[in-house]
Amino acid sequence: MNDNLFSELFNTGGVRIALVGALAILALFLLAQTITIARDFGRSGMPATDTVTVRGNGQATMPPDVARVSFTVENTAPVVANAQVATTKQANTAIDFVKSQGIAEKDVETLSYTISPQYSYPNPCPPGTLCPAYSSPKITGYQVSETIQVTMRDLSAVGEMLGGLGKLGVQNLNGPAFALGDPTAGYTAARADAIDKVKTQATLLAKQLGVHIGKIVNFSESSGGYIYPMYGLGASAMESKVAPAPNIPSGENTYSASVSITYEIR
């Protein structure tokens, strides 16, 4: 009776089709495994020892799209609070001017805020004279300073910004530092150039050696950095109230990268 039941199930069309499909899938799997084994026959699972390493340097020259300018506002008074009030008032005036030039809130950043005591020191005794007892330095007041950085995205307005800040009497006006808004873009482009050069060199080297380049077994990279133009005004920027806005060329930045690629050879 059981034999008849098994025979009836096997002769059912659906069961027969499912069984044939399963056998077909199994056959394809075994075929793929056979091809893989045949391809890797004679090759050990150890790391490749027949290799060649090619090194290359790449560069990318790109125009900057941001300029960063920093300046300091500082005031001194006998009392800390008074120095803070004066510094805050002057800093707010400078920040209001910056924002009036179309600079977004996110592009104005305070880099530092410091309060430093100011001292008076006793005069040294002239040579050959009798000095009174040594007296320690005395605090005469407090200096409060705030350093602010501005990121500009309209490079044509850099000169007006520098000229306007100079008229406001800020100190230590420095910049602009021209750069890319995406700090990785320049290096990424330079690395791509280095990789292209390595690929070309590896193909030529393989031809000269009479070998075939295989898969990559090692990769390393290093950045050569970049050089950008700088423009500094310094404290003298506040000396003239009618100085014309300077002309500030932005130039281009050159980025560099080095890569090393190790290929398996056959």
C-alpha positions, 0 to 999 in steps of 0.5 A, a space after each residue: 500500500 505504501 509503495 502504491 502511495 509513493 508511486 502515485 506521489 512521484 507520478 504527480 506532475 507538480 512533484 515531478 517538476 519540483 524534483 527535476 528543478 531541485 536536481 537542476 539547481 544542484 547540478 549548476 551548483 556543482 558545476 560552479 564549484 568545479 570551475 572555481 576549483 579548476 581556476 584555483 588549482 595549483 594556487 595556495 591560500 597563502 598571501 601572494 608572493 609574486 608581486 610588484 609595487 608601483 608608486 605614483 604622485 598626483 596633483 590637482 590644481 583647483 580654484 578656492 571657493 571660500 576665504 577665511 579672515 580673522 581679527 581680534 578686538 581687545 580693550 584694557 580697563 582697571 576692572 574686568 567688567 569694564 574691559 569686557 563691556 568695551 570689547 563686547 561693544 566693539 566686537 558686536 559692531 564688527 560682527 554687525 558690519 560682517 553680517 551686513 556684507 551678506 555673511 551668514 550666521 554659521 560663517 561667523 565664529 569666535 575662535 577665542 575669548 581671553 581675559 589677561 591681567 596687566 602688570 607693572 614692573 619695578 624699574 631695575 636699579 642702575 649699575 653701582 647703586 643700592 637697590 631697595 628691597 625687591 617689590 613684586 609686579 602689581 596688577 594695573 588692569 585687565 585686557 579682554 580680547 576676542 578673536 573672530 573668524 569669518 568665512 566668505 563664500 563670495 571671493 569678489 567681496 574679500 577686499 571690501 571686507 578687509 577694508 571695512 574691518 580696518 576702518 572699525 579699528 580691529 586688531 590683528 586682522 589676518 587673511 584671507 586664507 583661500 581654500 575649498 569649502 570641502 576640505 577633502 575635495 582637493 586631496 581626493 582629486 590629487 589621489 585620483 590623479 596619482 592612482 591613474 598614473 600608477 595604473 598606467 605605470 603598472 601596465 607599462 611595467 608588466 609589458 616590459 617584464 612580460 607578466 600579467 597584472 593580477 589583483 591588488 594585494 596592498 594599497 597605501 596613501 599619503 597627503 602632500 598637503 597644499 599651499 594657498 596664498 595668504 594676505 595679512 594686514 596686521 595692526 597697521 590696518 586701523 591706522 588709516 580711516 580712508 584707506 581704499 579696499 585692497 585688491 585681493 587675487 584668490 589664485 589657485 590651490 595645488 594639492 598633492 598626494 602619493 599612493 603605493 599599490 602592490 599588484 599580484 603578477 602571473 
